[in-house]
């Protein structure tokens, strides 16, 4: 696949995630939409890094993955804390 195809795929994934985050009413559904948007941004960073033959894109993608992992842990902890009966 070419760099343009990866960038187009990233744009489509981002749009699907944005629609999912807006339409969903539950916190878990919105979190999944946001995670999809971050995954699309990560794909775009990596594809641009390969396309421009620069290491900056891969470094930004790794940073986005680390931030996404931390965001998912905190988000799911908050959701489980809210739903847990006392």
Rosetta blueprint (number, residue, H / E / L):
1 X L
2 X L
3 X H
4 X H
5 X H
6 X H
7 X H
8 X H
9 X H
10 X H
11 X H
12 X H
13 X H
14 X H
15 X H
16 X H
17 X H
18 X H
19 X H
20 X H
21 X H
22 X H
23 X H
24 X L
25 X L
26 X L
27 X H
28 X H
29 X H
30 X H
31 X H
32 X H
33 X H
34 X H
35 X H
36 X H
37 X H
38 X H
39 X H
40 X H
41 X H
42 X H
43 X H
44 X H
45 X H
46 X H
47 X H
48 X H
49 X H
50 X H
51 X H
52 X L
53 X L
54 X L
55 X L
56 X H
57 X H
58 X H
59 X H
60 X H
61 X H
62 X H
63 X H
64 X H
65 X H
66 X H
67 X H
68 X H
69 X H
70 X H
71 X H
72 X H
73 X H
74 X H
75 X H
76 X H
77 X H
78 X H
79 X H
80 X H
81 X H
82 X H
83 X H
84 X L
85 X L
86 X L
